[in-house]
Amino acid sequence: MIQSLEYKGKKYPYRIGYRALKKVKQELNREFDYDPASDEMDYEALEALLYFAMEGEAIKEGKTLDIKREEMEFLLDDCLIDLIQGIQAFSLAAEKAADQTIKKVNPKK
């Protein structure tokens, strides 16, 4: 699911998926974990996740991302709520896809 954030008058597409999650783990030696029921947020991992999600979409479009990794905290100052909503949408879509896969594999349940 491709979404976008607006920062400094420009729209940046991003997609939270395998590549972004893998890159977060490579950079931080831990996975991004988000529980909407918890008040805790791993902000360092959130910055990395957004950067790699945006970078991946730029690469797919044959472009170079014009925001540096170090700028993510400033972008998140402006777009944190939008990103959290995007993560929740990704989580719901992933959960729905997993449920559909389970139903295909085991249709009696």
NORCOR-V853393 format. One record per pair of residues at least 4 apart in sequence whose C-alpha atoms are under 6 Angstrom apart, sorted by the first residue. I is the first residue (numbers start at 1). GAP is how many residues later the second one is. D is the distance in Angstrom with one decimal. If there is no record, write none. Layout:
BEGIN
I:GAP:D  I:GAP:D
END
This chain:
BEGIN
2:12:5.7  2:13:4.7  3:10:5.5  3:11:5.4  4:8:5.1  4:9:4.0  4:10:5.6  5:6:5.6  5:7:5.3  6:4:5.4  6:5:4.3  14:39:4.9  14:40:4.3  14:43:5.6  15:38:5.0  16:4:6.0  16:37:5.4  18:4:6.0  20:29:5.8  20:32:4.9  20:33:5.0  24:4:5.9  24:24:5.8  24:25:5.9  25:4:4.9  25:5:4.8  25:6:4.9  32:13:5.7  45:4:6.0  47:25:5.5  49:4:6.0  51:4:6.0  52:4:5.9  55:10:5.8  58:5:5.0  58:6:5.9  58:7:5.7  59:4:5.6  72:4:6.0  76:4:4.7  102:4:5.8  103:4:4.7
END
